[in-house]
Amino acid sequence: MATGKTSELERRMDALARLAGGVAHDINNMLGAIEGYATLAQRGLQPSSQLHSDMEEIRKAVGRATSLTRRLILFSSRQPALKVKVELPGLLEELSARLTAGLRPEIRIGASFKPGLPEVQGDPQRLELLFSNLLLNAADAMPGGGTIGLAAEEAGGFVKVSVSDQGPGMPPEVAEHLFEPFFTTKPKGKGTGLGLAEAYGIARQHGGRIEVSTAEGRGSEFRVLLPAPGHAGSS
């Protein structure tokens, strides 16, 4: 989290996560009912009818809304994470290669991993989502291009993965809201404001945390710390 107010921010984020998880669960129940009734209504209609088409649009809208609630549930840490052994350098190298293919030509990822890093216990798909969100966030922070720094090293019983950008950085009033669901500095329609909230929730699901260093004119660095079981200082 942002430096200087860690405990205050953590308490606020815990309360927000509990609220988001409860709201997402209730909304999911309502969406299930809407989907069910729309499906039943659609079965009694001719496929060529306008009402059949309208019911299909309702079901598509429910699908989009359900996707958002799933992301809120990830933020709230209510979904248990799969625990298998994960070698982060390999995961990060494959992810970087895939993302680079879709990034603007003026953006590159510069990776540096310390040798002999311990494995972490976690869900590879969710960890990919965590780091994908951070890497894409870094790319968005550099509209003029630049290098995204991606580094991994052992740090006191944790594997620390750092994602840094060469963007303009953020003022404190923006940094303190970074992980809140639906908070975004992007223009309307350009983002959901859930990417960093997802990253925050996934890190917590894995017993880890995210720290941020940022200042206007100096870029930003996100540091994900994930426990390395069996190594000194790990919990």
KOLVEX-645739 format. One record per residue (C-alpha): residue number from 1; x, y, z. Coordinates in Angstrom, 2 decimals. Example, Ala and Ser with C-alpha at 12.3 -4.5 7.8 and 13.67 -1.06 7.14 Angstrom:
<1, <12.30, -4.50, 7.80>>;
<2, <13.67, -1.06, 7.14>>;
END
This chain:
<1, <0.00, 0.00, 0.00>>;
<2, <1.02, 3.63, -0.13>>;
<3, <3.83, 4.47, 2.21>>;
<4, <3.32, 6.38, 5.47>>;
<5, <-0.30, 5.35, 6.17>>;
<6, <-0.12, 1.58, 5.81>>;
<7, <-2.22, 0.56, 8.83>>;
<8, <-4.89, 3.17, 8.26>>;
<9, <-5.20, 2.23, 4.58>>;
<10, <-5.21, -1.50, 5.37>>;
<11, <-8.07, -1.03, 7.85>>;
<12, <-10.04, 0.99, 5.33>>;
<13, <-9.39, -1.55, 2.57>>;
<14, <-10.42, -4.43, 4.85>>;
<15, <-13.74, -2.70, 5.55>>;
<16, <-14.22, -1.93, 1.86>>;
<17, <-13.39, -5.52, 0.89>>;
<18, <-15.99, -6.88, 3.33>>;
<19, <-18.60, -4.48, 1.97>>;
<20, <-17.73, -5.26, -1.67>>;
<21, <-17.84, -9.01, -1.06>>;
<22, <-21.25, -8.86, 0.62>>;
<23, <-22.74, -6.60, -2.05>>;
<24, <-21.30, -8.75, -4.87>>;
<25, <-22.77, -11.91, -3.31>>;
<26, <-26.25, -10.36, -3.04>>;
<27, <-26.11, -8.96, -6.57>>;
<28, <-25.02, -12.35, -7.90>>;
<29, <-28.16, -13.90, -6.41>>;
<30, <-30.34, -11.29, -8.13>>;
<31, <-28.52, -11.75, -11.42>>;
<32, <-29.09, -15.50, -11.19>>;
<33, <-32.82, -14.91, -10.89>>;
<34, <-32.83, -12.50, -13.86>>;
<35, <-30.86, -14.97, -15.98>>;
<36, <-33.19, -17.80, -15.02>>;
<37, <-36.41, -15.97, -15.85>>;
<38, <-34.98, -14.54, -19.09>>;
<39, <-33.96, -18.05, -20.16>>;
<40, <-37.41, -19.46, -19.35>>;
<41, <-39.13, -16.64, -21.23>>;
<42, <-36.84, -17.12, -24.23>>;
<43, <-37.72, -20.81, -24.51>>;
<44, <-41.37, -19.95, -25.18>>;
<45, <-40.57, -17.54, -28.01>>;
<46, <-39.86, -17.99, -31.70>>;
<47, <-36.12, -17.47, -32.40>>;
<48, <-37.04, -14.97, -35.10>>;
<49, <-39.17, -12.80, -32.80>>;
<50, <-38.11, -9.43, -31.40>>;
<51, <-38.86, -10.58, -27.84>>;
<52, <-36.50, -13.55, -28.27>>;
<53, <-33.79, -11.10, -29.33>>;
<54, <-34.61, -8.84, -26.37>>;
<55, <-34.29, -11.75, -23.92>>;
<56, <-30.91, -12.59, -25.43>>;
<57, <-29.73, -9.00, -24.83>>;
<58, <-30.88, -9.27, -21.21>>;
<59, <-28.88, -12.49, -20.80>>;
<60, <-25.79, -10.85, -22.33>>;
<61, <-26.13, -7.90, -19.93>>;
<62, <-26.41, -10.33, -17.02>>;
<63, <-23.21, -12.00, -18.20>>;
<64, <-21.36, -8.68, -18.22>>;
<65, <-22.67, -7.79, -14.77>>;
<66, <-21.72, -11.23, -13.42>>;
<67, <-18.17, -10.70, -14.69>>;
<68, <-17.97, -7.49, -12.64>>;
<69, <-19.27, -9.17, -9.49>>;
<70, <-16.70, -11.96, -9.91>>;
<71, <-13.99, -9.32, -9.94>>;
<72, <-15.41, -7.74, -6.79>>;
<73, <-15.41, -11.14, -5.10>>;
<74, <-11.74, -11.53, -6.04>>;
<75, <-11.06, -8.15, -4.44>>;
<76, <-12.88, -9.21, -1.27>>;
<77, <-10.73, -12.38, -0.97>>;
<78, <-13.88, -14.50, -0.61>>;
<79, <-12.81, -17.03, -3.23>>;
<80, <-10.26, -19.55, -1.88>>;
<81, <-7.15, -19.76, -4.01>>;
<82, <-5.80, -22.99, -5.48>>;
<83, <-2.47, -23.85, -3.86>>;
<84, <0.16, -25.48, -6.08>>;
<85, <3.87, -24.85, -6.40>>;
<86, <4.55, -21.95, -8.76>>;
<87, <7.91, -20.83, -10.18>>;
<88, <7.33, -17.11, -10.59>>;
<89, <10.18, -16.39, -13.07>>;
<90, <8.76, -18.89, -15.57>>;
<91, <5.22, -17.60, -15.08>>;
<92, <6.36, -13.99, -15.49>>;
<93, <8.46, -14.72, -18.59>>;
<94, <5.55, -16.41, -20.37>>;
<95, <3.14, -13.66, -19.33>>;
<96, <5.53, -10.92, -20.49>>;
<97, <5.92, -12.56, -23.89>>;
<98, <2.15, -12.77, -24.37>>;
<99, <1.49, -9.22, -23.23>>;
<100, <4.34, -7.72, -25.26>>;
<101, <2.69, -8.96, -28.44>>;
<102, <-0.36, -6.84, -27.68>>;
<103, <1.34, -3.72, -26.32>>;
<104, <2.03, -0.60, -28.35>>;
<105, <5.39, -0.79, -30.18>>;
<106, <6.83, 2.04, -28.05>>;
<107, <6.30, 0.01, -24.85>>;
<108, <8.73, -2.71, -23.82>>;
<109, <9.12, -4.89, -20.74>>;
<110, <12.57, -5.11, -19.20>>;
<111, <12.74, -8.21, -17.00>>;
<112, <15.36, -9.04, -14.37>>;
<113, <14.98, -12.06, -12.08>>;
<114, <17.42, -13.08, -9.37>>;
<115, <18.55, -16.71, -9.85>>;
<116, <17.48, -19.46, -7.47>>;
<117, <14.20, -17.91, -6.37>>;
<118, <12.07, -20.17, -4.14>>;
<119, <8.70, -21.38, -5.33>>;
<120, <5.49, -19.90, -3.97>>;
<121, <2.23, -21.69, -3.24>>;
<122, <-0.64, -20.34, -5.28>>;
<123, <-3.09, -20.38, -8.14>>;
<124, <-1.17, -19.83, -11.40>>;
<125, <-4.17, -18.36, -13.23>>;
<126, <-4.92, -15.83, -10.52>>;
<127, <-1.26, -14.90, -10.16>>;
<128, <-1.13, -14.31, -13.92>>;
<129, <-4.16, -12.06, -13.58>>;
<130, <-2.52, -10.15, -10.72>>;
<131, <0.67, -9.44, -12.67>>;
<132, <-1.16, -8.86, -15.94>>;
<133, <-3.19, -6.12, -14.26>>;
<134, <-0.04, -4.49, -12.88>>;
<135, <1.83, -4.68, -16.19>>;
<136, <-1.09, -3.27, -18.19>>;
<137, <-1.52, -0.54, -15.60>>;
<138, <2.15, 0.37, -16.06>>;
<139, <1.70, 0.48, -19.84>>;
<140, <-1.32, 2.77, -19.48>>;
<141, <0.78, 5.09, -17.30>>;
<142, <3.18, 5.71, -20.22>>;
<143, <1.13, 7.08, -23.14>>;
<144, <4.33, 8.33, -24.74>>;
<145, <6.07, 4.96, -24.45>>;
<146, <8.86, 3.68, -22.26>>;
<147, <10.12, 0.61, -20.43>>;
<148, <8.17, -1.33, -17.83>>;
<149, <10.53, -2.69, -15.22>>;
<150, <9.78, -6.23, -14.06>>;
<151, <12.02, -7.68, -11.34>>;
<152, <11.84, -10.55, -8.86>>;
<153, <14.00, -11.32, -5.84>>;
<154, <13.82, -13.01, -2.44>>;
<155, <13.10, -10.69, 0.48>>;
<156, <12.93, -12.04, 4.01>>;
<157, <10.91, -15.18, 3.39>>;
<158, <8.93, -13.62, 0.54>>;
<159, <9.38, -13.48, -3.20>>;
<160, <9.12, -9.81, -4.13>>;
<161, <8.00, -8.94, -7.65>>;
<162, <8.36, -5.29, -8.66>>;
<163, <6.57, -3.64, -11.57>>;
<164, <7.70, -0.09, -12.31>>;
<165, <6.85, 2.47, -14.97>>;
<166, <8.37, 5.66, -16.34>>;
<167, <5.12, 7.56, -16.24>>;
<168, <4.27, 10.85, -14.53>>;
<169, <3.62, 9.30, -11.11>>;
<170, <0.67, 10.05, -8.87>>;
<171, <-0.15, 12.64, -6.22>>;
<172, <-0.97, 11.34, -2.70>>;
<173, <-4.70, 11.98, -3.08>>;
<174, <-4.77, 9.55, -6.03>>;
<175, <-2.36, 6.97, -4.59>>;
<176, <-4.41, 6.45, -1.43>>;
<177, <-7.45, 5.29, -3.44>>;
<178, <-5.62, 3.10, -5.96>>;
<179, <-6.96, -0.27, -4.86>>;
<180, <-10.56, 0.78, -4.31>>;
<181, <-13.04, -0.87, -6.71>>;
<182, <-14.18, 1.39, -9.56>>;
<183, <-11.61, 4.08, -8.74>>;
<184, <-9.90, 5.13, -11.97>>;
<185, <-8.20, 8.18, -13.43>>;
<186, <-8.98, 7.02, -16.98>>;
<187, <-11.61, 8.79, -19.10>>;
<188, <-15.16, 7.47, -18.84>>;
<189, <-15.56, 4.24, -20.80>>;
<190, <-11.81, 3.52, -20.88>>;
<191, <-11.61, 1.30, -17.82>>;
<192, <-13.65, -0.34, -15.05>>;
<193, <-11.36, 0.64, -12.19>>;
<194, <-11.19, -3.00, -11.07>>;
<195, <-7.72, -4.07, -12.25>>;
<196, <-5.78, -2.91, -9.20>>;
<197, <-8.59, -3.99, -6.86>>;
<198, <-8.31, -7.49, -8.36>>;
<199, <-4.54, -7.44, -7.88>>;
<200, <-4.97, -6.39, -4.25>>;
<201, <-7.47, -9.17, -3.55>>;
<202, <-5.39, -11.87, -5.25>>;
<203, <-2.28, -10.89, -3.29>>;
<204, <-4.26, -11.16, -0.04>>;
<205, <-5.70, -14.55, -1.06>>;
<206, <-2.12, -15.79, -1.30>>;
<207, <-1.12, -14.44, 2.12>>;
<208, <0.79, -11.58, 0.52>>;
<209, <0.46, -7.86, 0.05>>;
<210, <1.09, -5.04, -2.40>>;
<211, <3.15, -1.94, -1.67>>;
<212, <3.34, 1.18, -3.81>>;
<213, <5.93, 3.91, -4.21>>;
<214, <5.00, 6.86, -6.38>>;
<215, <5.61, 10.57, -6.71>>;
<216, <4.68, 13.10, -9.33>>;
<217, <7.36, 13.27, -12.00>>;
<218, <9.08, 10.07, -10.80>>;
<219, <6.90, 7.21, -12.02>>;
<220, <5.41, 4.44, -9.89>>;
<221, <6.55, 1.08, -8.55>>;
<222, <4.22, -1.68, -7.36>>;
<223, <5.79, -4.41, -5.20>>;
<224, <4.00, -7.72, -4.67>>;
<225, <5.28, -9.80, -1.75>>;
<226, <4.24, -13.46, -1.74>>;
<227, <5.24, -15.92, 1.00>>;
<228, <7.86, -18.51, 0.12>>;
<229, <7.03, -21.46, 2.41>>;
<230, <10.00, -23.02, 4.14>>;
<231, <12.26, -20.00, 3.74>>;
<232, <13.49, -17.83, 6.55>>;
<233, <10.99, -15.25, 7.70>>;
<234, <8.04, -16.71, 5.79>>;
<235, <4.70, -17.20, 7.50>>;
END
